[in-house]
Amino acid sequence: MIIGITGTNGAGKGTVVDYLRDHKGFAHFSARTFIVEEIEARGLQANRDTMREVANDVRKNHGPAFVIESLFAKAIARGGNAVIESVRTIGEAEFLKSCGAHIWAVDADRKTRYERITLRGSVTDHISFETFCAQEDRELSGTEKYDMNVAGVMAMADATLLNNGTQEELFAQVEVVLQQVA
């Protein structure tokens, strides 16, 4: 089984991935890692804006699903269950669905998600709430095939996990969805 994870920033995509990897034996393939490696190869500074620009450039030049296609190929080569994080464009979602993969969306209240990212403290998370909202708004509904359209991808999801509670509540949702697709 291959699952593509999508969702809003700070919603808990990584927490779902960690659960699938640590408790269910899924291999993890990260679009973020793929893009950061490309940013570093170009000698650029890794921040959210650069990540979006480089990801869009890669998808524009190699196809709207290139990042996810590359990760999917690695997942197939490895064999077994895999989770691909994070599906951001309609083309990526269409590709995964055409290959029989499942897409799960993770979402939570915007203020809660901002609080989570500030605690997470990655290189892309040192921003104000206003910047967080502006970046997210730009990523939710891109109109170019290669641009992020997280809202559109979430609408294509086979399951949506709402993460406004505890991790245990989120993991219980994961278990329910796994039973439905098994």
N, CA, C and O of each residue as an XYZ file, in Angstrom:
728
protein
N       0.845     -1.171      0.000
C       0.000      0.000      0.000
C       0.893      1.237      0.000
O       1.879      1.313      0.733
N       0.526      2.198     -0.835
C       1.214      3.491     -0.824
C       0.203      4.561     -0.480
O      -0.878      4.637     -1.065
N       0.579      5.389      0.487
C      -0.270      6.491      0.946
C       0.466      7.795      0.680
O       1.626      7.948      1.061
N      -0.200      8.721      0.034
C       0.308     10.083     -0.127
C      -0.347     10.952      0.924
O      -1.568     10.937      1.078
N       0.454     11.701      1.641
C      -0.059     12.571      2.701
C      -0.068     14.012      2.199
O       0.922     14.500      1.654
N      -1.195     14.678      2.391
C      -1.323     16.098      2.103
C      -1.906     16.776      3.325
O      -2.308     16.109      4.278
N      -1.952     18.088      3.303
C      -2.582     18.799      4.404
C      -1.963     20.157      4.623
O      -0.976     20.533      3.991
N      -2.558     20.860      5.514
C      -2.125     22.205      5.831
C      -0.866     22.176      6.687
O      -0.546     21.170      7.319
N      -0.160     23.305      6.693
C       1.091     23.424      7.454
C       0.834     23.290      8.950
O      -0.037     23.961      9.503
N       1.598     22.422      9.594
C       1.482     22.243     11.038
C       0.288     21.414     11.471
O      -0.018     21.352     12.662
N      -0.396     20.774     10.526
C      -1.596     20.012     10.870
C      -1.279     18.677     11.535
O      -2.100     18.137     12.278
N      -0.089     18.147     11.269
C       0.276     16.857     11.851
C       0.612     15.805     10.811
O       0.581     14.611     11.108
N       0.934     16.230      9.591
C       1.317     15.279      8.546
C       2.498     14.426      9.011
O       2.484     13.204      8.865
N       3.506     15.071      9.566
C       4.688     14.359     10.044
C       4.376     13.405     11.175
O       4.991     12.343     11.278
N       3.439     13.762     12.017
C       3.033     12.890     13.117
C       2.366     11.634     12.581
O       2.605     10.537     13.084
N       1.522     11.794     11.550
C       0.894     10.629     10.919
C       1.965      9.760     10.260
O       1.944      8.536     10.391
N       2.893     10.391      9.557
C       3.980      9.653      8.909
C       4.785      8.883      9.947
O       5.069      7.700      9.755
N       5.154      9.533     11.036
C       5.939      8.871     12.089
C       5.194      7.653     12.638
O       5.799      6.608     12.881
N       3.882      7.791     12.830
C       3.091      6.676     13.342
C       3.098      5.512     12.349
O       3.308      4.361     12.730
N       2.867      5.824     11.074
C       2.857      4.774     10.056
C       4.227      4.092      9.961
O       4.306      2.873      9.811
N       5.293      4.871     10.049
C       6.649      4.320      9.963
C       6.982      3.499     11.211
O       7.428      2.356     11.110
N       6.763      4.089     12.378
C       7.220      3.480     13.627
C       6.338      2.340     14.128
O       6.821      1.409     14.772
N       5.037      2.420     13.826
C       4.111      1.422     14.376
C       3.545      0.464     13.334
O       3.008     -0.587     13.683
N       3.662      0.820     12.061
C       3.073     -0.007     11.011
C       4.093     -0.453      9.968
O       3.744     -1.163      9.026
N       5.348     -0.043     10.128
C       6.402     -0.509      9.246
C       6.448      0.117      7.859
O       7.085     -0.436      6.962
N       5.803      1.233      7.664
C       5.832      1.915      6.372
C       7.196      2.570      6.152
O       7.801      3.093      7.088
N       7.668      2.537      4.920
C       8.845      3.323      4.544
C       8.374      4.754      4.279
O       7.245      4.970      3.837
N       9.238      5.720      4.549
C       8.882      7.135      4.416
C       9.713      7.774      3.313
O      10.935      7.631      3.274
N       9.030      8.480      2.418
C       9.674      9.226      1.343
C       9.170     10.667      1.412
O       7.964     10.908      1.356
N      10.093     11.625      1.535
C       9.763     13.009      1.848
C      10.002     13.962      0.676
O      11.120     14.080      0.174
N       8.936     14.636      0.250
C       9.072     15.675     -0.774
C       9.910     16.826     -0.237
O      10.689     17.423     -0.981
N       9.764     17.140      1.028
C      10.536     18.225      1.625
C      12.040     17.940      1.515
O      12.815     18.814      1.125
N      12.443     16.724      1.857
C      13.856     16.352      1.755
C      14.328     16.458      0.308
O      15.414     16.974      0.044
N      13.524     15.975     -0.620
C      13.846     16.046     -2.048
C      14.086     17.498     -2.461
O      15.060     17.794     -3.152
N      13.209     18.395     -2.043
C      13.294     19.811     -2.432
C      14.464     20.498     -1.727
O      15.173     21.293     -2.346
N      14.674     20.204     -0.445
C      15.801     20.804      0.284
C      17.125     20.393     -0.358
O      18.044     21.207     -0.454
N      17.227     19.157     -0.790
C      18.450     18.717     -1.474
C      18.670     19.523     -2.754
O      19.807     19.864     -3.078
N      17.609     19.827     -3.476
C      17.711     20.637     -4.691
C      18.097     22.081     -4.346
O      18.898     22.693     -5.052
N      17.539     22.616     -3.282
C      17.883     23.974     -2.834
C      19.372     24.041     -2.511
O      20.062     24.965     -2.942
N      19.870     23.064     -1.754
C      21.283     23.029     -1.384
C      22.171     22.886     -2.618
O      23.229     23.510     -2.699
N      21.742     22.061     -3.581
C      22.518     21.883     -4.808
C      22.618     23.196     -5.588
O      23.586     23.420     -6.315
N      21.626     24.050     -5.436
C      21.620     25.338     -6.126
C      22.312     26.428     -5.306
O      22.448     27.563     -5.762
N      22.747     26.077     -4.097
C      23.436     27.037     -3.246
C      22.539     28.107     -2.667
O      22.990     29.219     -2.391
N      21.270     27.780     -2.480
C      20.307     28.748     -1.953
C      20.037     28.497     -0.479
O      20.363     27.437      0.056
N      19.438     29.487      0.167
C      19.062     29.367      1.572
C      17.702     28.681      1.669
O      16.769     29.048      0.954
N      17.586     27.698      2.540
C      16.326     26.975      2.717
C      15.385     27.774      3.608
O      15.634     27.934      4.803
N      14.317     28.266      3.026
C      13.199     28.848      3.767
C      11.931     28.522      2.988
O      12.009     27.979      1.887
N      10.793     28.838      3.529
C       9.535     28.421      2.903
C       9.385     29.015      1.497
O       8.939     28.323      0.582
N       9.753     30.284      1.319
C       9.627     30.912      0.011
C      10.535     30.235     -1.013
O      10.112     29.971     -2.138
N      11.780     29.952     -0.628
C      12.708     29.287     -1.534
C      12.222     27.874     -1.839
O      12.347     27.409     -2.972
N      11.674     27.191     -0.847
C      11.160     25.845     -1.079
C      10.062     25.879     -2.139
O      10.038     25.042     -3.042
N       9.166     26.836     -2.028
C       8.073     26.948     -3.008
C       8.626     27.279     -4.386
O       8.227     26.669     -5.378
N       9.541     28.239     -4.454
C      10.111     28.647     -5.745
C      10.848     27.498     -6.425
O      10.660     27.258     -7.618
N      11.678     26.794     -5.679
C      12.455     25.697     -6.255
C      11.542     24.532     -6.634
O      11.709     23.944     -7.703
N      10.596     24.195     -5.789
C       9.661     23.112     -6.109
C       8.886     23.442     -7.381
O       8.723     22.589     -8.253
N       8.412     24.679     -7.483
C       7.675     25.083     -8.680
C       8.577     25.030     -9.911
O       8.141     24.603    -10.980
N       9.819     25.456     -9.769
C      10.747     25.421    -10.891
C      10.992     23.985    -11.352
O      10.987     23.703    -12.550
N      11.204     23.086    -10.401
C      11.430     21.679    -10.733
C      10.205     21.103    -11.443
O      10.336     20.420    -12.458
N       9.020     21.379    -10.908
C       7.796     20.847    -11.512
C       7.521     21.483    -12.874
O       7.029     20.820    -13.787
N       7.840     22.758    -13.004
C       7.634     23.456    -14.279
C       8.532     22.860    -15.364
O       8.104     22.699    -16.507
N       9.763     22.536    -15.011
C      10.734     22.034    -15.977
C      10.670     20.526    -16.227
O      11.080     20.055    -17.288
N      10.158     19.769    -15.253
C      10.171     18.308    -15.380
C       8.781     17.679    -15.340
O       8.649     16.463    -15.477
N       7.760     18.483    -15.156
C       6.389     17.974    -15.093
C       5.773     18.223    -13.733
O       6.472     18.200    -12.720
N       4.455     18.465    -13.698
C       3.787     18.868    -12.455
C       3.791     17.826    -11.343
O       3.512     18.151    -10.189
N       4.104     16.576    -11.679
C       4.136     15.533    -10.651
C       5.545     14.996    -10.427
O       5.709     13.968     -9.769
N       6.560     15.664    -10.956
C       7.926     15.137    -10.968
C       8.429     14.716     -9.589
O       8.987     13.629     -9.439
N       8.241     15.555     -8.598
C       8.768     15.250     -7.257
C       8.133     13.960     -6.728
O       8.834     13.061     -6.264
N       6.822     13.879     -6.802
C       6.109     12.716     -6.271
C       6.365     11.488     -7.143
O       6.470     10.377     -6.622
N       6.468     11.668     -8.462
C       6.814     10.541     -9.340
C       8.169      9.957     -8.945
O       8.337      8.738     -8.914
N       9.124     10.817     -8.647
C      10.461     10.362     -8.254
C      10.402      9.578     -6.948
O      11.036      8.530     -6.819
N       9.649     10.081     -5.988
C       9.528      9.392     -4.699
C       8.744      8.088     -4.842
O       9.067      7.089     -4.199
N       7.718      8.104     -5.685
C       6.920      6.906     -5.927
C       7.804      5.806     -6.520
O       7.702      4.645     -6.123
N       8.669      6.168     -7.469
C       9.574      5.189     -8.073
C      10.481      4.566     -7.008
O      10.735      3.362     -7.035
N      10.963      5.378     -6.079
C      11.791      4.851     -4.993
C      10.984      3.908     -4.102
O      11.489      2.873     -3.666
N       9.726      4.270     -3.836
C       8.866      3.430     -2.996
C       8.607      2.083     -3.665
O       8.653      1.042     -3.009
N       8.335      2.103     -4.961
C       8.088      0.859     -5.697
C       9.348     -0.006     -5.701
O       9.279     -1.218     -5.495
N      10.498      0.625     -5.938
C      11.763     -0.122     -5.973
C      12.045     -0.779     -4.628
O      12.575     -1.889     -4.579
N      11.696     -0.105     -3.540
C      11.931     -0.658     -2.207
C      10.974     -1.804     -1.920
O      11.351     -2.803     -1.309
N       9.732     -1.650     -2.365
C       8.702     -2.655     -2.087
C       8.087     -2.446     -0.722
O       8.630     -1.716      0.107
N       6.973     -3.074     -0.489
C       6.284     -2.968      0.795
C       5.465     -1.695      0.911
O       5.323     -0.938     -0.048
N       4.936     -1.478      2.089
C       4.115     -0.299      2.348
C       4.986      0.946      2.428
O       6.097      0.914      2.958
N       4.456      2.051      1.887
C       5.210      3.304      1.898
C       4.261      4.480      2.065
O       3.096      4.434      1.670
N       4.798      5.525      2.660
C       4.070      6.787      2.788
C       4.925      7.877      2.151
O       6.121      7.993      2.417
N       4.274      8.674      1.299
C       4.947      9.767      0.608
C       4.382     11.066      1.151
O       3.179     11.319      1.086
N       5.268     11.875      1.685
C       4.887     13.140      2.318
C       5.650     14.256      1.608
O       6.877     14.168      1.569
N       5.081     15.221      1.083
C       3.763     15.766      1.169
C       3.280     16.119     -0.235
O       3.980     16.786     -0.997
N       2.085     15.666     -0.560
C       1.485     15.890     -1.868
C       0.918     17.310     -1.880
O       0.096     17.656     -1.032
N       1.353     18.128     -2.834
C       1.003     19.547     -2.835
C       0.316     20.051     -4.099
O      -0.294     21.120     -4.076
N       0.403     19.298     -5.213
C      -0.202     19.781     -6.457
C      -1.246     18.785     -6.957
O      -1.209     17.599     -6.628
N      -2.175     19.301     -7.760
C      -3.205     18.454     -8.358
C      -2.547     17.366     -9.212
O      -2.963     16.209     -9.169
N      -1.523     17.734     -9.985
C      -0.828     16.757    -10.821
C      -0.235     15.616    -10.002
O      -0.279     14.459    -10.420
N       0.323     15.944     -8.830
C       0.877     14.906     -7.961
C      -0.221     13.970     -7.467
O      -0.055     12.751     -7.456
N      -1.350     14.559     -7.057
C      -2.469     13.751     -6.561
C      -3.032     12.878     -7.679
O      -3.320     11.701     -7.462
N      -3.190     13.446     -8.866
C      -3.700     12.670     -9.992
C      -2.772     11.505    -10.317
O      -3.229     10.393    -10.582
N      -1.474     11.765    -10.296
C      -0.502     10.699    -10.557
C      -0.657      9.567     -9.540
O      -0.766      8.401     -9.918
N      -0.666      9.913     -8.249
C      -0.768      8.879     -7.219
C      -2.048      8.072     -7.363
O      -2.027      6.844     -7.275
N      -3.156      8.755     -7.581
C      -4.429      8.055     -7.725
C      -4.409      7.130     -8.941
O      -4.953      6.027     -8.894
N      -3.778      7.582    -10.033
C      -3.712      6.742    -11.235
C      -2.892      5.483    -10.997
O      -3.039      4.497    -11.720
N      -2.037      5.512     -9.999
C      -1.204      4.361     -9.649
C      -1.816      3.511     -8.538
O      -1.199      2.546     -8.088
N      -3.013      3.860     -8.096
C      -3.685      3.083     -7.061
C      -3.324      3.459     -5.636
O      -3.706      2.762     -4.696
N      -2.591      4.555     -5.462
C      -2.231      5.002     -4.108
C      -3.431      5.672     -3.442
O      -4.359      6.126     -4.111
N      -3.392      5.723     -2.138
C      -4.414      6.409     -1.345
C      -3.868      7.788     -0.980
O      -2.663      7.955     -0.792
N      -4.749      8.758     -0.883
C      -4.344     10.096     -0.434
C      -5.100     10.404      0.845
O      -6.326     10.313      0.907
N      -4.331     10.771      1.865
C      -4.896     11.178      3.140
C      -4.571     12.646      3.377
O      -3.442     13.086      3.160
N      -5.563     13.393      3.820
C      -5.373     14.800      4.174
C      -5.369     14.927      5.691
O      -6.096     14.226      6.394
N      -4.530     15.839      6.177
C      -4.475     16.124      7.613
C      -4.728     17.623      7.767
O      -4.121     18.437      7.071
N      -5.624     17.977      8.678
C      -5.961     19.387      8.876
C      -6.198     19.649     10.359
O      -6.435     18.727     11.140
N      -6.128     20.910     10.723
C      -6.406     21.363     12.092
C      -6.683     22.853     12.037
O      -6.466     23.496     11.009
N      -7.154     23.391     13.125
C      -7.414     24.818     13.249
C      -6.138     25.619     12.962
O      -5.048     25.221     13.372
N      -6.277     26.736     12.264
C      -5.115     27.524     11.827
C      -4.268     28.020     12.994
O      -3.042     27.935     12.932
N      -4.875     28.528     14.038
C      -4.108     29.044     15.184
C      -3.345     27.900     15.872
O      -2.191     28.064     16.268
N      -3.994     26.764     16.004
C      -3.337     25.587     16.591
C      -2.136     25.181     15.749
O      -1.077     24.857     16.286
N      -2.298     25.197     14.443
C      -1.210     24.811     13.550
C      -0.042     25.789     13.653
O       1.118     25.376     13.616
N      -0.339     27.079     13.781
C       0.741     28.056     13.922
C       1.509     27.803     15.232
O       2.739     27.847     15.254
N       0.787     27.543     16.297
C       1.447     27.255     17.575
C       2.345     26.020     17.458
O       3.435     25.984     18.028
N       1.887     25.023     16.724
C       2.693     23.813     16.534
C       3.978     24.106     15.761
O       5.045     23.609     16.121
N       3.883     24.903     14.710
C       5.097     25.146     13.919
C       6.111     25.981     14.695
O       7.318     25.812     14.519
N       5.633     26.873     15.545
C       6.591     27.653     16.323
C       7.312     26.760     17.334
O       8.486     26.982     17.631
N       6.622     25.763     17.858
C       7.254     24.803     18.770
C       8.198     23.870     18.018
O       9.251     23.495     18.533
N       7.813     23.498     16.799
C       8.638     22.612     15.969
C       9.974     23.269     15.649
O      11.026     22.635     15.729
N       9.919     24.551     15.283
C      11.123     25.350     15.115
C      12.062     24.962     13.988
O      13.269     25.178     14.099
N      11.536     24.387     12.891
C      12.430     24.083     11.771
C      12.841     25.382     11.075
O      12.339     26.457     11.403
N      13.751     25.272     10.121
C      14.303     26.450      9.448
C      13.211     27.277      8.763
O      13.378     28.484      8.591
N      12.111     26.658      8.374
C      11.034     27.388      7.693
C       9.961     27.896      8.648
O       8.994     28.519      8.209
N      10.112     27.643      9.938
C       9.051     27.942     10.899
C       9.248     29.201     11.730
O       8.394     29.510     12.561
N      10.323     29.931     11.545
C      10.576     31.137     12.330
C       9.929     32.335     11.643
O      10.608     33.169     11.045
N       8.595     32.401     11.742
C       7.827     33.439     11.061
C       6.701     33.931     11.951
O       6.322     33.265     12.914
N       6.170     35.095     11.628
C       5.034     35.641     12.361
C       3.750     34.941     11.920
O       3.722     34.274     10.886
N       2.700     35.097     12.704
C       1.409     34.514     12.350
C       0.913     35.091     11.025
O       0.338     34.371     10.209
N       1.135     36.379     10.813
C       0.700     37.021      9.572
C       1.419     36.422      8.367
O       0.799     36.177      7.332
N       2.724     36.185      8.498
C       3.488     35.570      7.409
C       3.026     34.139      7.184
O       2.881     33.700      6.043
N       2.795     33.414      8.266
C       2.274     32.044      8.182
C       0.982     32.024      7.372
O       0.824     31.205      6.467
N       0.064     32.924      7.699
C      -1.220     32.979      6.997
C      -1.048     33.352      5.524
O      -1.687     32.760      4.654
N      -0.198     34.321      5.248
C       0.026     34.754      3.862
C       0.647     33.622      3.036
O       0.231     33.381      1.903
N       1.635     32.933      3.599
C       2.259     31.822      2.886
C       1.246     30.714      2.631
O       1.174     30.162      1.533
N       0.480     30.404      3.638
C      -0.507     29.340      3.493
C      -1.566     29.705      2.458
O      -1.938     28.874      1.630
N      -2.045     30.923      2.501
C      -3.060     31.346      1.533
C      -2.536     31.192      0.109
O      -3.276     30.775     -0.783
N      -1.278     31.521     -0.107
C      -0.665     31.408     -1.431
C      -0.545     29.939     -1.858
O      -0.644     29.631     -3.045
N      -0.330     29.034     -0.895
C      -0.129     27.621     -1.197
C      -1.430     26.836     -1.315
O      -1.434     25.725     -1.845
N      -2.521     27.394     -0.832
C      -3.778     26.652     -0.803
C      -4.429     26.495     -2.169
O      -5.106     25.495     -2.406
N      -4.246     27.449     -3.075
C      -5.046     27.395     -4.295
C      -4.320     27.941     -5.514
O      -4.866     28.775     -6.236
N      -3.103     27.483     -5.750
C      -2.376     27.891     -6.939
C      -3.142     27.499     -8.197
O      -3.809     26.465     -8.231
N      -3.041     28.322     -9.216
C      -3.791     28.064    -10.447
C      -2.949     27.411    -11.540
O      -3.495     26.835    -12.481
N      -1.633     27.497    -11.424
C      -0.759     26.842    -12.397
C      -0.656     25.361    -12.044
O      -0.652     25.004    -10.867
N      -0.574     24.504    -13.052
C      -0.531     23.047    -12.819
C       0.659     22.630    -11.954
O       0.586     21.632    -11.237
N       1.747     23.385    -12.017
C       2.956     23.053    -11.259
C       2.974     23.700     -9.874
O       3.852     23.391     -9.068
N       2.033     24.584     -9.584
C       2.025     25.326     -8.327
C       1.211     24.575     -7.264
O       0.358     23.747     -7.583
N       1.496     24.883     -6.012
C       0.786     24.247     -4.910
C      -0.694     24.614     -4.934
O      -1.072     25.766     -5.150
N      -1.513     23.595     -4.704
C      -2.956     23.765     -4.570
C      -3.405     22.779     -3.499
O      -4.091     21.796     -3.778
N      -3.002     23.066     -2.277
C      -3.242     22.142     -1.167
C      -4.739     21.918     -0.955
O      -5.158     20.796     -0.673
N      -5.545     22.968     -1.087
C      -6.993     22.806     -0.911
C      -7.556     21.854     -1.962
O      -8.401     21.015     -1.649
N      -7.095     21.978     -3.200
C      -7.551     21.087     -4.258
C      -7.139     19.649     -4.026
O      -7.919     18.726     -4.262
N      -5.914     19.457     -3.562
C      -5.433     18.103     -3.273
C      -6.219     17.521     -2.096
O      -6.597     16.349     -2.117
N      -6.462     18.334     -1.082
C      -7.224     17.848      0.071
C      -8.626     17.429     -0.348
O      -9.178     16.474      0.198
N      -9.205     18.135     -1.313
C     -10.537     17.780     -1.804
C     -10.531     16.432     -2.523
O     -11.571     15.781     -2.627
N      -9.375     16.012     -3.015
C      -9.235     14.729     -3.712
C      -8.927     13.582     -2.760
O      -8.888     12.426     -3.182
N      -8.710     13.876     -1.500
C      -8.267     12.870     -0.533
C      -9.305     11.767     -0.330
O     -10.513     11.997     -0.384
N      -8.794     10.580     -0.099
C      -9.641      9.431      0.214
C     -10.090      9.450      1.675
O     -11.099      8.838      2.026
N      -9.343     10.151      2.518
C      -9.668     10.267      3.940
C      -9.103     11.585      4.452
O      -8.066     12.054      3.983
N      -9.792     12.170      5.413
C      -9.323     13.401      6.058
C      -9.246     13.159      7.560
O     -10.213     12.723      8.186
N      -8.088     13.448      8.118
C      -7.857     13.309      9.550
C      -7.848     14.706     10.152
O      -7.066     15.560      9.734
N      -8.708     14.939     11.125
C      -8.758     16.237     11.809
C      -7.968     16.124     13.101
O      -8.247     15.274     13.946
N      -6.981     16.991     13.238
C      -6.023     16.883     14.336
C      -6.088     18.099     15.253
O      -5.110     18.835     15.386
N      -7.223     18.303     15.876
C      -7.371     19.390     16.845
C      -7.257     18.891     18.279
O      -7.362     19.675     19.222
N      -7.043     17.594     18.445
C      -6.989     17.010     19.788
C      -5.622     16.467     20.114
O      -4.595     17.066     19.792
N      -5.631     15.324     20.757
C      -4.386     14.692     21.205
C      -3.809     13.798     20.102
O      -4.484     13.468     19.127
N      -2.558     13.423     20.285
C      -1.947     12.476     19.349
C      -2.685     11.139     19.380
O      -2.858     10.498     18.343
N      -3.111     10.727     20.548
C      -3.822      9.452     20.662
C      -5.106      9.488     19.844
O      -5.463      8.494     19.213
N      -5.803     10.621     19.846
C      -7.020     10.752     19.040
C      -6.687     10.710     17.542
O      -7.427     10.117     16.756
N      -5.586     11.333     17.156
C      -5.151     11.297     15.765
C      -4.789      9.865     15.363
O      -5.178      9.404     14.289
N      -4.052      9.165     16.217
C      -3.650      7.793     15.909
C      -4.872      6.876     15.808
O      -4.878      5.945     15.003
N      -5.892      7.128     16.608
C      -7.130      6.335     16.518
C      -7.779      6.537     15.149
O      -8.304      5.588     14.567
N      -7.747      7.776     14.631
C      -8.275      8.031     13.287
C      -7.459      7.271     12.232
O      -8.021      6.698     11.299
N      -6.137      7.272     12.391
C      -5.271      6.545     11.459
C      -5.663      5.067     11.441
O      -5.778      4.468     10.371
N      -5.865      4.490     12.601
C      -6.228      3.066     12.687
C      -7.558      2.791     11.982
O      -7.696      1.779     11.295
N      -8.532      3.682     12.148
C      -9.831      3.506     11.498
C      -9.667      3.516      9.981
O     -10.219      2.665      9.284
N      -8.909      4.480      9.477
C      -8.714      4.592      8.029
C      -7.936      3.391      7.499
O      -8.257      2.873      6.429
N      -6.921      2.943      8.230
C      -6.171      1.756      7.803
C      -7.087      0.533      7.699
O      -6.962     -0.260      6.765
N      -7.989      0.385      8.636
C      -8.927     -0.747      8.587
C      -9.856     -0.628      7.387
O     -10.236     -1.640      6.797
N     -10.223      0.583      7.023
C     -11.134      0.789      5.882
C     -10.471      0.452      4.549
O     -11.143      0.001      3.622
N      -9.162      0.667      4.443
C      -8.481      0.432      3.171
C      -7.801     -0.935      3.104
O      -7.291     -1.325      2.054
N      -7.795     -1.649      4.206
C      -7.120     -2.964      4.237
C      -7.901     -4.013      3.469
O      -7.477     -5.167      3.396
